Amino acid sequence: MKILIIEDEKAVSNDLLSTIKKIWEGRPQLNIFQVYSVKESINYLETEEIPDLIFSDIQLGDGTCFEIFRQIEIKSPVIFCTAYDEFAIQAFKANGIDYILKPFMTETIRKALDKYDNLRKLFSNNTSAPNYEGILKLLSEPREENRVASILVYIKDKILPIKLEDIALFFLEENDIYLLTLDGKKYSSNKSLDELEKITGNYFFRANRQFLVSRSIITSAHNFFSRKLALNLSIPFSPQIIVSKEKKTTFLDWLSQVTK
Protein backbone atom coordinates (compact mmCIF):
# COMPACT_ATOMS: atom_id res chain seq x y z
CA MET A 1 0.00 0.00 0.00
CA LYS A 2 1.42 3.34 -1.08
CA ILE A 3 0.04 6.66 0.22
CA LEU A 4 1.06 10.14 -0.90
CA ILE A 5 0.50 13.15 1.38
CA ILE A 6 0.34 16.55 -0.33
CA GLU A 7 0.47 19.23 2.38
CA ASP A 8 2.52 22.42 2.52
CA GLU A 9 2.67 22.62 6.32
CA LYS A 10 5.30 20.09 7.38
CA ALA A 11 4.01 19.83 10.94
CA VAL A 12 0.51 18.98 9.70
CA SER A 13 1.94 16.53 7.16
CA ASN A 14 4.03 14.78 9.80
CA ASP A 15 1.07 14.61 12.16
CA LEU A 16 -1.08 13.07 9.45
CA LEU A 17 1.66 10.58 8.59
CA SER A 18 2.02 9.48 12.24
CA THR A 19 -1.75 9.13 12.63
CA ILE A 20 -2.09 7.01 9.50
CA LYS A 21 0.75 4.74 10.63
CA LYS A 22 -0.88 4.17 14.02
CA ILE A 23 -4.24 3.38 12.43
CA TRP A 24 -2.58 1.11 9.85
CA GLU A 25 -0.94 -1.20 12.40
CA GLY A 26 -1.74 -4.84 11.68
CA ARG A 27 -2.61 -4.18 8.03
CA PRO A 28 -0.43 -4.97 4.98
CA GLN A 29 2.86 -3.12 4.43
CA LEU A 30 2.47 0.63 4.18
CA ASN A 31 4.74 3.18 2.46
CA ILE A 32 3.96 6.87 2.92
CA PHE A 33 5.57 9.65 0.90
CA GLN A 34 5.31 13.40 1.53
CA VAL A 35 5.45 16.37 -0.85
CA TYR A 36 4.91 20.00 0.06
CA SER A 37 4.02 22.02 -3.05
CA VAL A 38 2.32 21.93 -6.44
CA LYS A 39 5.70 21.86 -8.20
CA GLU A 40 7.05 19.05 -6.04
CA SER A 41 3.83 17.04 -6.42
CA ILE A 42 3.90 17.26 -10.22
CA ASN A 43 7.54 16.22 -10.30
CA TYR A 44 6.85 13.29 -7.99
CA LEU A 45 3.82 12.04 -9.92
CA GLU A 46 5.67 12.32 -13.23
CA THR A 47 8.66 10.31 -12.06
CA GLU A 48 7.40 7.91 -9.39
CA GLU A 49 4.88 5.09 -9.31
CA ILE A 50 1.32 6.35 -8.90
CA PRO A 51 0.16 5.95 -5.27
CA ASP A 52 -2.79 3.83 -4.22
CA LEU A 53 -4.27 6.68 -2.21
CA ILE A 54 -3.65 10.43 -1.91
CA PHE A 55 -4.29 12.72 1.05
CA SER A 56 -4.19 16.29 -0.23
CA ASP A 57 -4.63 19.77 1.16
CA ILE A 58 -6.44 22.14 -1.21
CA GLN A 59 -4.53 25.40 -0.77
CA LEU A 60 -0.78 24.92 -1.09
CA GLY A 61 1.93 27.53 -0.90
CA ASP A 62 2.35 27.83 -4.67
CA GLY A 63 -1.24 27.25 -5.79
CA THR A 64 -4.09 24.77 -5.34
CA CYS A 65 -3.90 21.00 -5.63
CA PHE A 66 -6.22 21.19 -8.64
CA GLU A 67 -3.34 22.64 -10.62
CA ILE A 68 -1.62 19.29 -10.08
CA PHE A 69 -4.61 17.39 -11.44
CA ARG A 70 -4.78 19.66 -14.46
CA GLN A 71 -1.30 18.55 -15.50
CA ILE A 72 -1.24 14.96 -14.25
CA GLU A 73 -4.08 12.52 -14.86
CA ILE A 74 -4.78 10.99 -11.46
CA LYS A 75 -6.96 7.90 -11.16
CA SER A 76 -6.08 7.20 -7.54
CA PRO A 77 -8.69 8.05 -4.90
CA VAL A 78 -8.07 11.43 -3.29
CA ILE A 79 -9.03 12.32 0.26
CA PHE A 80 -9.00 16.08 0.73
CA CYS A 81 -7.83 17.53 4.04
CA THR A 82 -9.76 20.75 3.95
CA ALA A 83 -10.95 23.67 6.04
CA TYR A 84 -13.60 24.54 3.42
CA ASP A 85 -17.24 24.79 4.37
CA GLU A 86 -20.28 22.65 3.61
CA PHE A 87 -20.66 24.17 0.14
CA ALA A 88 -17.32 22.78 -0.94
CA ILE A 89 -17.99 19.46 0.77
CA GLN A 90 -21.04 19.00 -1.43
CA ALA A 91 -18.75 19.47 -4.43
CA PHE A 92 -16.49 16.66 -3.18
CA LYS A 93 -19.46 14.36 -2.65
CA ALA A 94 -20.84 15.10 -6.08
CA ASN A 95 -17.59 13.91 -7.62
CA GLY A 96 -17.31 10.76 -5.51
CA ILE A 97 -14.33 12.02 -3.48
CA ASP A 98 -13.87 11.72 0.26
CA TYR A 99 -12.77 14.50 2.61
CA ILE A 100 -11.68 15.18 6.18
CA LEU A 101 -12.09 18.56 7.81
CA LYS A 102 -9.23 20.40 9.47
CA PRO A 103 -8.33 20.26 12.24
CA PHE A 104 -8.69 16.51 11.81
CA MET A 105 -9.15 13.88 14.50
CA THR A 106 -7.76 10.34 14.59
CA GLU A 107 -11.24 8.86 14.33
CA THR A 108 -11.98 10.98 11.25
CA ILE A 109 -8.87 9.66 9.50
CA ARG A 110 -9.73 6.12 10.60
CA LYS A 111 -13.16 6.39 8.98
CA ALA A 112 -11.63 7.82 5.82
CA LEU A 113 -9.21 4.90 5.58
CA ASP A 114 -12.05 2.45 6.25
CA LYS A 115 -13.76 3.89 3.19
CA TYR A 116 -10.66 3.32 1.11
CA ASP A 117 -11.67 -0.16 -0.06
CA ASN A 118 -14.92 1.23 -1.46
CA LEU A 119 -13.05 4.12 -3.05
CA ARG A 120 -10.55 1.72 -4.56
CA LYS A 121 -13.33 -0.35 -6.13
CA LEU A 122 -14.94 2.79 -7.48
CA PHE A 123 -11.74 4.07 -9.06
CA SER A 124 -10.64 0.65 -10.36
CA ASN A 125 -13.88 0.42 -12.32
CA ASN A 126 -13.45 3.91 -13.72
CA THR A 127 -10.99 4.30 -16.60
CA SER A 128 -11.16 8.09 -16.63
CA ALA A 129 -9.90 10.60 -14.12
CA PRO A 130 -12.50 12.26 -11.87
CA ASN A 131 -13.86 15.70 -12.68
CA TYR A 132 -11.58 17.88 -10.56
CA GLU A 133 -12.36 20.84 -12.83
CA GLY A 134 -15.95 20.66 -11.64
CA ILE A 135 -14.80 20.95 -8.05
CA LEU A 136 -12.47 23.84 -8.84
CA LYS A 137 -15.25 25.71 -10.63
CA LEU A 138 -17.55 25.39 -7.63
CA LEU A 139 -14.80 26.47 -5.23
CA SER A 140 -14.00 29.48 -7.42
CA GLU A 141 -17.55 30.80 -7.58
CA PRO A 142 -18.42 33.58 -5.15
CA ARG A 143 -20.34 32.15 -2.20
CA GLU A 144 -22.48 35.11 -1.35
CA GLU A 145 -24.74 33.04 0.91
CA ASN A 146 -21.83 32.84 3.36
CA ARG A 147 -21.06 36.54 3.22
CA VAL A 148 -22.26 38.68 6.10
CA ALA A 149 -23.77 42.12 5.55
CA SER A 150 -21.95 43.83 8.41
CA ILE A 151 -19.13 43.32 10.89
CA LEU A 152 -19.94 44.10 14.51
CA VAL A 153 -17.46 46.20 16.46
CA TYR A 154 -17.61 46.87 20.17
CA ILE A 155 -16.90 50.33 21.58
CA LYS A 156 -17.20 50.17 25.38
CA ASP A 157 -20.86 49.19 25.95
CA LYS A 158 -21.91 50.06 22.39
CA ILE A 159 -22.22 47.58 19.50
CA LEU A 160 -21.73 49.18 16.10
CA PRO A 161 -22.44 47.35 12.80
CA ILE A 162 -20.06 48.34 10.00
CA LYS A 163 -21.37 47.50 6.55
CA LEU A 164 -19.03 45.24 4.61
CA GLU A 165 -19.18 47.58 1.62
CA ASP A 166 -17.81 50.38 3.80
CA ILE A 167 -14.74 48.42 4.93
CA ALA A 168 -11.44 48.92 3.13
CA LEU A 169 -9.38 46.24 4.83
CA PHE A 170 -8.74 44.21 7.96
CA PHE A 171 -5.24 44.03 9.39
CA LEU A 172 -3.13 42.61 12.18
CA GLU A 173 -1.27 45.13 14.33
CA GLU A 174 0.64 44.18 17.47
CA ASN A 175 -1.37 40.94 17.90
CA ASP A 176 -4.73 42.72 17.59
CA ILE A 177 -7.12 42.76 14.60
CA TYR A 178 -8.48 46.06 13.26
CA LEU A 179 -10.69 47.13 10.40
CA LEU A 180 -10.29 50.34 8.46
CA THR A 181 -13.27 51.94 6.76
CA LEU A 182 -13.20 53.73 3.42
CA ASP A 183 -13.44 57.07 5.21
CA GLY A 184 -10.42 56.29 7.37
CA LYS A 185 -12.03 55.19 10.65
CA LYS A 186 -10.24 52.44 12.58
CA TYR A 187 -12.04 49.92 14.78
CA SER A 188 -10.91 46.92 16.80
CA SER A 189 -12.38 43.53 15.86
CA ASN A 190 -12.87 40.52 18.13
CA LYS A 191 -12.54 38.09 15.21
CA SER A 192 -9.36 36.61 13.78
CA LEU A 193 -8.33 37.21 10.17
CA ASP A 194 -9.07 33.55 9.46
CA GLU A 195 -12.64 34.00 10.73
CA LEU A 196 -13.07 37.24 8.82
CA GLU A 197 -11.77 35.65 5.62
CA LYS A 198 -14.53 33.04 5.83
CA ILE A 199 -17.41 35.49 6.37
CA THR A 200 -16.44 38.35 4.06
CA GLY A 201 -16.87 36.37 0.85
CA ASN A 202 -15.01 36.55 -2.42
CA TYR A 203 -14.83 40.35 -2.37
CA PHE A 204 -11.91 40.34 0.08
CA PHE A 205 -8.49 38.79 -0.54
CA ARG A 206 -6.03 37.54 2.06
CA ALA A 207 -2.83 39.11 0.76
CA ASN A 208 -0.70 37.59 3.51
CA ARG A 209 -0.94 36.71 7.20
CA GLN A 210 -1.37 40.37 8.12
CA PHE A 211 -3.90 41.81 5.63
CA LEU A 212 -7.36 41.02 4.27
CA VAL A 213 -8.10 43.58 1.56
CA SER A 214 -11.30 44.70 -0.18
CA ARG A 215 -11.35 44.68 -3.98
CA SER A 216 -12.84 48.18 -3.87
CA ILE A 217 -9.58 49.85 -2.81
CA ILE A 218 -7.15 48.02 -5.10
CA THR A 219 -6.33 50.23 -8.08
CA SER A 220 -3.35 48.26 -9.40
CA ALA A 221 -0.38 46.10 -8.43
CA HIS A 222 3.26 46.09 -9.41
CA ASN A 223 6.10 43.61 -9.24
CA PHE A 224 8.06 43.71 -6.03
CA PHE A 225 11.24 42.16 -4.69
CA SER A 226 11.58 38.34 -4.96
CA ARG A 227 8.61 37.85 -7.33
CA LYS A 228 6.11 39.35 -4.90
CA LEU A 229 3.45 41.94 -5.71
CA ALA A 230 2.90 45.32 -4.06
CA LEU A 231 -0.63 46.73 -4.03
CA ASN A 232 -1.53 50.28 -4.99
CA LEU A 233 -4.57 51.45 -3.04
CA SER A 234 -7.13 54.20 -3.54
CA ILE A 235 -6.85 55.23 0.12
CA PRO A 236 -3.82 56.31 2.16
CA PHE A 237 -2.46 53.38 4.15
CA SER A 238 0.85 52.34 5.63
CA PRO A 239 2.67 49.96 5.59
CA GLN A 240 2.61 48.85 1.99
CA ILE A 241 0.63 45.66 1.43
CA ILE A 242 2.61 42.88 -0.22
CA VAL A 243 1.19 39.75 -1.82
CA SER A 244 3.52 36.82 -1.21
CA LYS A 245 5.00 35.02 -4.21
CA GLU A 246 3.10 31.87 -3.19
CA LYS A 247 -0.21 33.74 -3.53
CA LYS A 248 0.70 35.77 -6.60
CA THR A 249 -1.03 33.55 -9.17
CA THR A 250 -4.14 33.13 -7.02
CA PHE A 251 -4.32 36.89 -6.45
CA LEU A 252 -4.05 37.72 -10.16
CA ASP A 253 -6.82 35.23 -10.95
CA TRP A 254 -8.98 36.81 -8.26
CA LEU A 255 -8.18 40.33 -9.44
CA SER A 256 -9.26 39.47 -13.00
CA GLN A 257 -12.54 37.88 -11.89
CA VAL A 258 -13.83 40.16 -9.14
CA THR A 259 -14.98 43.62 -10.23
CA LYS A 260 -15.19 46.72 -8.05
N, C-alpha and C positions, 0 to 999 in steps of 0.2 A: 504494500500500500504506500503510495507516494502522495504527499500533501504539499501544496505550495501556499505560503502565506504572503500576501501582498499588503503591506502596511508600512507607512512612512515613519511612524513613531516606534522606535526600536524597543522601548520599554513595553508598549502594548503588544508588539509582535512577540517578544520573549515571553510575556505573560500568557498569551494565547498558545504558544508552542508548549509551554510547561503544562497548561491545563489539558491540552489535547493528549499529551503523553500520559498523564495520570489517568485520564478516562480510557485510554487505549490499552491499558495494562491487561494482559491475558488474551489479547486479540493477535492476529497475524502480524508479522514484522512491519514496522512503520518507519518511513523515512520522511522527515519534514525539512523543507527548504524555505528560506526567507529571502525576499527581495523588498526593496524600500522605495521604489520610484517607478514611474511609467517607463522611463528609458531602460532601467535595469530589468524590469519585467519583460519587456519586448525582447531584449537581448537573451534573457534566460529561455523564454519560450521558443525562440528561433533556433537555439543551439542545444537545448536539453530535451530529454524525453518528456512528453506531455504528462502532467500529473493526473492522478486519478480524481483528485478533488482539490478545489481552490477555495481558500478563505481570502476575501479581498475587501479592503476598505474602499470607499467610493472616492473620497477626496484625498489625493496624494499631493505631495509637495510640488510636483511639476505638472499637475493636471489631474484628470479623473481616470479611474480605471477603465472607463468605456473607450478611452483613446487606445488602450491596449487591445481591446476586442475589435476595434476598427481595423487594426493592422494585422492581428493574428487571429485566425479562425480557431475558436476554442469550443470544443465539444464536451469538455469535462464539466461536471456540475460545479456551479459557483455558489458559495454561501457568502452573502455580503455581511460585513460587520459595519453597521451603519448607525448614525445618530439621526437619520431622517425620520420624518413623521409618518403618520398613518397613510397619507396620500401616496408617498413613495412606496410604502410597503405594499399597497394594492398593486402598484406597477410590477413589483417583484413577483407577486402571486400570479398576476395575469400572464407572466412569461414563464411560469413553472420553475421559479428560482427561490431558494430558501434564503433566510436572513436571520441575523441575530442583532439585537439592539445594543448599542453602547450606552453605558458601561455594561459589559456582559457578565453573566454569572456562570459558574461551572455547570449548573443544571441546564442552562440554556444551550450551552455548547454540547452537552451530552445528548440533549434531544435532537439537536441539529445533526450530530453524527449518527444517531439512531435512524434518522431519515435517509442517511446516505445510500443505503441499499436500494430504497425506492427511487431515489434520484438517479442512481447508477443504471437501474433498469430503464428508466425513462430516457436517459441520454443514450444508452446503448442501442435503443430502438429508433433513435432519431439520427438520421445521417446528415442533417444540416445543423449549423450553429444556431443557438437561440437568438431571439430578436432583441439584442442589447440596444439597438438604435431606438426601439420603441420605448424602452425604459429611459434612455437619455432624453428623449423628446419630452416625456412626461415630467422628468425632473427639471428640465430647462424652462418649462412654462411657468409664468407667474402664478403664484398660488394666493390669489387675493383673499380667499376665504380664511386664510390664516393671518392676514394682516390686520392689525388693530387700527382703530381710527385715531386714537390719542394715546399719549404716554402720560401717566400720572406722576407728578412730582409733589414732594411734600415740603412745605415751607412752614416750619413750626407746627401749629395745629391746623394749618390750611392745606387742603388737597387741590392742586391745580392741574387740570387736563391740558396738555399741549398737543394741538393737532399735529399729526404726523407730517402733513404737508407744510407745516410751519417750521419744521426742524431741519437744520442744515447738516448736522453731524452729531455723532456721539463719540466721546473720546475718554481714554484713560489718562488720569493725571494724579501722580503720587498715590497710587493704589485706590483711587476713587473714580467713579464713573460720572461724567457730566454730559449734558446735551447743550448744544448751542443752537439758538433759533436764527432764522433768517435775518431778524432785526438786531442780532447781536446780544441777546439775553442768554445768560448762562445759568443752568439749573443742575442741581445734583440729582442723580438717579439711584434708586435702590436696586436696580437690576444690573446684571453683568452684561458685558458686550455679547457673550454667547447667547444669553436670553433675548437680548434686544435684536440680535441678528435673526432669530427665529420668528419674531412677531412683527418685524417691520416690512417683511415681504421683499419682493424682487427689486424694489425701488432704491434700496440701500445696498452698498457693497462694502464688505469687510476688507479694507485695503491691507491691513496687517493686524497684529495683535492689539494695537493701540487705537485704531480709528475705524468707525463705521460711517460711511459717507453717503449722503443723499445725491441722487443723480442730478437734482435740480441745481446744485452749485458747481458742478464740474463743467468747466468751459472747454478744457483741452488737457492733454498730457504730453510730456516730452521725455525723451530718453534720459536716464540718469546713470550714475556710476554703477558699474557691475551689472548691466543689463536690467536694471530696475526702471520704474517709471515714476516721475514726479507729477503731481496733479496741480493744475492751475485752476483756482477757484474764483467764483464770482463775488465772494465776500472776503474781507480781510481776516486772515487766520495764520497763527504761528504756533508751532513749527510747521515746516513744509510736510505735506503728507506724501509718503513714498509707498508705492505698490511694490512688494517684493518680487524678485524675478520668478519665484515659484508660482505666483498668482498672476503674472503678467498676461499670459494667454487667456486665462479665464476672465480677467478684467476687460480685455479688449473685446472679447465676445459679448460680455455684458454691456459694455459701452455702445456697441453697435446695435444691440437689440432693444435696449430700454431708452425711450425718448423722454425728454424733459416734460 
